[in-house]
Amino acid sequence: MAAHLDRHPVTGQPFASPVPPGTGWPGDPATAQTPVARTSAAVERLARGARGIPELDARISVCRACPRLVAWRESVAREGRRASFADQPYWGRPGPSFGDPEATVLIVGLAPAANGTNRTGRMFTGDRSGDWLYAALYRAGYASQPTSVAAGDGLELTGIRIVAAVRCAPPENKPTTVEKATCAAWLDRDLELAEPRLRSMLALGSIGWDAALGAARRRGWSVPRPKPRFGHGAEALLTTATGREVRLVGSYHVSQQNTFTGKLTEAMLDAVLTRL
């Protein structure tokens, strides 16, 4: 039976859900020949072997190392779509990084949303969290426009790149300890490739904070002891193995739970972005 196809909201091109790599999705870094990690050992090997950010993003975007996450992201893409997006194709794959490959600032998030990145294929795109984040990045001069609706909508970032602790949408937004550990090698390599230019990192939420600190330690960076505690506006000064200082700044996550309740306000988010 032929796969059902839906049209992309920007380009109008029809796609199956999940989207096969190399079929023309806007911003898809992978091809049908991109090697696929199916175990944690393969994640480590393919991450280490990625020669640059484009190759790393391609390998991330086809990863199948965590069976629970693969099953969830693909089931959402096929049968679990939000009603308002029922006529759109769903990416249904891990979220690669998004932004400037020469960035001096990294944003470290938690994991893709089931109807956000898992639908659009771009970090923080197509959901309320992204609405908040990209509007703030636009006000701070990092984003070319204040909205992020779908891959291919013209949005570009300058000087900043968005990565995540976990690259697949997890059930109930809760990745397991093993899933976070399996995905860590992708973040480690992201940090390694960014390191020569990196000035600062913004961690969204405590999981993003812990992921950034863990990646820094695994890279052989000097991290203050005792472990720096997460909080909105918290700051830790990290030192790379070559002696360069990198500032880690914490922010409450841009989740609806935080923004709807006022725990995180626009002014609070703007304030931490000015410190990067």
Secondary structure, DSSP 8 states (H G I E B T S, - for coil): -----EE-TTT--EE-SS--TTS--TT----TTS----SHHHHHHHHHH--SHHHHHHHHTT----HHHHHHHHHHHHT---GGGTTS----S----EE-TT-SEEEEE----TTTHHHHSSTT-SSHHHHHHHHHHHHTT-BSSS---STTS---BSSEEEEES--S--GGG---HHHHHHHHHHHHHHHHHHTTT--EEEEEHHHHHHHHHHHHHHTT-B--SS-----TT-EEEEE-TTS-EEEEEEE----HHHHHHTSS-HHHHHHHHTT-
